[in-house]
């Protein structure tokens, strides 16, 4: 009952969906960087000099670009989280009346 109310009076649902998508994008970027640095393996222990920043298919991964994308995604996540926080605060204020 209350969740239907919140969806009708605010944009909380789209913001929550945007946060979920941001998390998925961050995980995908992290996975690409990790696989590139590990030579597309999932091991934790590597000998010195292993990993050549390429996926197994031979497609090079631009780690610097991926890290910039990750930083951009982090800023988007934090901004969306702040908007969602303000949305919930305005709903809280409307319900309390103060």
N, C-alpha and C positions, 0 to 999 in steps of 0.2 A: 504494500500500500504506500509506504513512505517513498520507496524507490521510484514508483511511478510518478509520484508528486515531484520528486527532485528532477526527473527527466523532463517533465513538462515545464518547469519554471527555470531551468538552467541548462547550460551546455556541458554538464558534468560528464555525460556518457561519451560524447565525442572526444573530450579531453582524456578520459580514461583509455579510450581506444587508441588515441595518439600516443599515450605513454606505452601501451603494450607494443605498438608498432615500433616505437623507438628502441625498446629493449631488444626486439627481434633483429632490428638493423644493427645495433651495437654488437650483438652476439655474432651475427654473420661477418661483420668486419673483423672482429677478434679472431674468428675461426680462420678467415682467409690469411690474416697476418701470421697466426700461429702455424698454419700448415705451410706457408711460404718459408718461414724461418726454420722449420723442421724438415724441409724437403718432402712435404706431404705425408709425414708419418705422425703418429700420435704418441711417440715416446717422450719420456722426460729426460733420459740420460743420453747426451750426445757427445761424441768425441769432438775435440777442438777442430774447427774448420768445416764442420758439417752444415748442410743447409745452404742453398744458393738463391733463396728468394724466388723460386719458381715452383709452380704446381706440377704435378706429375704429367699433366697433359702438355707441358712445355709452355704454358701461358705465363709470361712473367707477371709478377705482382709488384706494383709500385708501393712499397711499404710506406714511403713518405706520404704519398697521396692517401693511402688507407688510414694513416694516423691523423691526417688533416680531416678526413671524413669522420673519423671517430670523435675528434674534438668538436666538430660541427654538430654531430649528433648529440653529444653530451650537452652542448649549449641549448639545443632544441628541447631535450628532455627536461633540463632544469627550468627553462622558461615555461614549458607546458605544465610542469609540476607546480610552479608558482601560480599560474593562472587557475589551476584546479584548486589550489589552496584558497585563493581569493574567492572563487565561486562558492566553496563550502562555507567560508567565513560569512559571505553575504547571505546565504541561506540560513546559517545559524543566527545571524543578527535579525533576519526577518521573522524567524520563529520566536525568538526571545522577546523581540520588540524593543530592544535597546541598542 
